[in-house]
């Protein structure tokens, strides 16, 4: 990151990628090294763009995501609060800053606030298909009309395969859907359910365990009043029988 063409977003993109890798990874020691390096990049961004309150705000947002990926919830919350204050003081937050705050709020299980920001962005940029795809990938359910249609279609296709006991196809379809909507709670639960059904037939294996771990981490904590909570709790019990290690990811 020493190019004359670099921007602050390059630092944030790198650090955010690290948080994703650490969250989905299986090696805490290696993850700690990566996070330490990512935080040093955020410090560098703050120094290099020190006259930009927006850069400082975004750096704390990504920092919160990094801490959360390590399970350091207190530090993550502290960085989130700093980010919120800085963001609220911005006269005209950029799209990038708003997206980053929404990512952070979703990570911190503040879904309602995250959706409010994303809904406003979608309303202000109704014809920006690229932005709408990004928005739909951040929250637990798509916001754009196109995103809702695609997610519903893939869900129906996957469920159809599941009901026909073609579990491999169901898993493939739900995986495809999750690539587009990684935080979608219903799709992640569908994938877990399909994997558990396949496990009952062919037995447990590392590939299935990895899929379940990724989905559990994507879902995170959901409240008892959430419409998917009962199903989530039931599948957790099933996971405890076949892939108990996965539940340490929650």
N, C-alpha and C positions, 0 to 999 in steps of 0.2 A: 504493500500500500504506500508506495513512494512515488507513484506516477504523478506527473503534473496535471493529469486529467482526472484525478480522483476527486470524489466528493464525500461529504459527510455520510451520505447514504451507503457508500461502499463499506464504511466501518460498521454501520448498523446492520447491513445485510450479512456481513461476516459473523458478527456477534450473535445475531438471531439464528443463523444456521447452526452455530455451536450449541445454542440452547436446545434446538431440535435434536441434534445428534446426541447430546448428553441425556436428554429426557428419554430417548428411545434406546440408548445404549445399555450395555451390560457390564461396563468396566468403570466403576466409580473413580479409581485412581487416575486412569487416563482422562476421564471427564474433568476432574479437578484441574489438571494441567491445562486442558483446553479452555476451561472457563477463566482461569487466571490470565491466560494470554488474551482472551477476548475482552476482559475487563481492562487490560492494559491498552487495548486498541480504543476502547471507549474513552479512557483517560486522555489518550492522544488526540482524539477527536475534540474533546472539550478544550484542550489547550490550543489546538490548531484553529478552531472556530470559536474562540472564546468570546467574541463579540456578538454571538448569535444565541439569544435566549431559546430559540427553537431547537437548536442543536443540543443545548444543555438539557432541555426537556426530553428530547428523544433518547438521549444517552441514558438517562435514568429509567426510561421506559424499558429499553432493551436490557439494561442492567437488572431490572426486576425480573424479567423473563429468565435471565441467566441464573440468578439466585434461586428462583423457583424450580428450575430444572435440577438443581442440586438438593432440593428439599429444604433450603434455608428460607423458610416462610417469613420469619421476622425481618430478615434483611430485604426480602422481596417486597414486603409490605412497606418498609421504610422508603425504598426507592420509588415505589408506586405513589406514595403520598407526595414525595418531592416532585415527581413528574406531573401529578395532577395540578399542584399549585403553579408550577411553571407554565403548564399548558393553559390554565385558566387566565393567566396574565397576558397571553399572546393576543394581540389585536386581531390578527387574521391568520389562524393556524392553517398551514398547508395541508393538502390532502395526505401527504406522507406522514405528517405528525399526527393527524387524526386517525389514520389507519394504525399507526404504531400504538397510540393510546388504547384503541379498541382491542388490539392484540393483547396488550398488557392487562386490561380489565378482564378480558375473557380468561386469560391465564390465572388471574387472581379470583376467579369465580364470581366476578361482578358482571354477570351476563346482561342484566337489564341495562346497565349504563353503556356497555359495549354495543348492544343492539341499537340504542338510541343514537349513538354517534354514527354507526354504519347506516342506519335508516336515513338519517339526514344527508349523509354523503350520497347515497343512492338517489335520493330525491333531487339533489342538486346537480347530479350528473347522469341523468336517465339514459343518455345515448352513448355513454362510454362503456362499451362492452368489456374491455379489458379490466377497467376498474371494478365493474360489477362482479366479474369472476373472482377478483381478489377479495372483495367484500364477502361474497358467498362462502369463500374458503376460510374465513376467520371465525364466523359465528357458528352456533350449534345447529342452526337451520338456515337455509338460503333465504335471502331477503328479496333478490330480484325475481321477477316473474319467470324469466328464462331458467334461472337456477332452480326454482321450485318445480318447474315442469320436468327438467332433466332428472332431478333427484327422485321425484315421484315415479318417473318411468323406470329408472334403474332399480328402485325399490320393488316395484311390481314384478320386474323381470327376475330379480333375485329370489323373491318370495315364491314365484311360480316354480322355479327350479328346486327350491327347498321343499315345497309341498310334493314335488315329484320324486323326492329323495335323491335328487342329483346334487349332492352336497358340494362336490368339487366345482361345478358350474356356479352354484349359488355363491360360493366363496370368491370365485373369480369376479363375478358381477359386483358383489359388495366391495371388493378391493378396488375395482375400477371406479366405483362411485366415491369411495373414500379418498382416492387420489385427487378428485375434484373438490370434495367437501370433507376435508380431514377432521373437522371438529363436529360433524353432524352426529348427534347422540343416537338417533334412531338407526342410522346406517352402521355405526360402530357396534351397537347392540345386535343388529341383524347378523353382522359378521361373526361376532362371538357365538351367537346361537347356532349358526351354520357350522362353525368349527367344532363346537361341542357335539353336534349331531354326527359329524364325520368321525370324531374321536370315538364315539360309541361304536362305530362300525369297524374302523381300522386301528384304533388305539391311539394313544398319545404320541406326539412326535415334536421335535424342536421347532419345525416350521410353523405348526399350529400354535405352539406356545408363544412364539415371537409375534404372530398376528394378534393373539389375544392381549399380549402385553402392550403392544402399540395402541390397540383400541381402548384398553382400560386407561392408559395414560392420556389419550386424547379426550376421553369423557371427563376424567378428573372426578371431583366431588360433585354430586348433584343433591339438591335438597329433597327432603321427604315429601314436600308438596309438589314436586315436579311430576308431570304426567307420566314420565318413564321410570319413576323411582321403583315401583313394585317389580317391574320387569328387571331393572338393574340389580335389585337386591336378590332376586331369584337366580339370575345368571351368575352373580357372585358366589352363591352357594354351590352352583354347579362347577364353577371354576375351582373352588376349593377342593373338589374331589379329584379333578384331573390335572389342573395346573396351579397348585397352591402358590407357587413362587410368583405368579403373575400379580397376585393381589398386593404384594409389597410395593407395586408400582403406583398404587392409589395414593 
